[in-house]
């Protein structure tokens, strides 16, 4: 069974690029552009091996969305434009596996994902 990635990102260009990269390495994925919609969908489908979450999202933000990921034991990598160390520390202290700042190298993201799920 191939690994599935949950991508929650409100910038369509970024989510499309991330999805394409995940598809390229053989991972399945689902994409949401709203934190609340992603959270609501987990009740029906939470079979994800990893979540890639933006922090600044409509609906609910990535930090709040993290609690939904914890409920279903889905590891998280934050991918965000928030460069302040307080946000990075919060994300990692809350339990995220990793924190990557946009813009990022797609190869770097693929390596970080692979290290967590394989």
N, C-alpha and C positions, 0 to 999 in steps of 0.2 A: 504494500500500500504506500502510495507516495505521500510525502509530508505536505501538510496544508498550512498556509500562512494567512493570518488575518491582517489586512492592511487597513488602517484607519488614518486617512490623510485627506484634508479638505482642498489641497492644491491638486487639481486634476493632472497637471503635467507631471508632478512628482509621483502621484499614485500610479499613473500609467507606466512611468519608467520603472518604478519598483516592481510592479506586477509583471512587466515584460522580463525583467531580470530574474524574477522568481520562476517564471515559466521556462526561461532559457535553461535553468539548472534543474528543471524537472519537478518543481514544487507546484502543487495546486494552491489556489488562493481565493480569497473573497475580499472585495474592496468596499469600504464605506467612507463617505465624506462627512459624516456626522457622528459624534460620540454617542449620543442618545440612541440613534438608530442601530449602531453597532451593539450597544449594551442590550437593547431590546431583542435583537436577533439571537443573542447567545442562548436564550431559553430554549429555542428550537434547534439550534446548531452550534455546538461548542466543541466540535471535533477538530481543534486546531493545535498544531504542534508549537506554534509561536505566534505572537502578535507584534506587529510593527506599528507603534502608536505615535502620532503627532501629539503634542501637548496642547497647543492652541487650536481647539476644535469648536465648531458650533454644537449646540445641544449640551453635552457635558464635556469637560476637558479631559485630556489624557490622564492626568493624575487621578481624577475621580473614576475614570474608566478602568484604571488599574485594579480597583477592588473587584470588578466583575471578572477580570482575568484571573485573579487569585481564587475566586470561587470555583472556577473550573480548572485550576492548576495549569493555566496557559502562561508560559514564560513570556516576558516582554522585553523588547528593545525599543526605547524611545528614539525617534528620529525627529528632530525639532530644530527650529531656528533660535530657540532660547539658548543663548551662549553664557548666561550668568551661572556662576558656580553654585549659587543657592539652589537653582532648579536642578542642576545636575546632581548635586548632593541629595536633594529631596527624592529624586527619581530612583537613585541607587539605594538610598537608605530605606525607601518604601519596599524595595525588593526587586527592582528591575534587573535584568541580566546585564544590560548594557545601555549606553546613552551615546547617540551619534548626532553630531551637529550638521545641519544643512548649510551649504551644499556639501554633499559627501561623494566620495568616489564609489560608484556602483560595485566595483570589485571588492572594496573594503566592506561594504554591507553584506555582500554574498558570503564573504569569509566569516564575518561575525555571526551570520545566521547559521551557517554550516557548523560552526564550533558549538552552537547551542543544541541543535536538533539532530546531529548525526553522531 
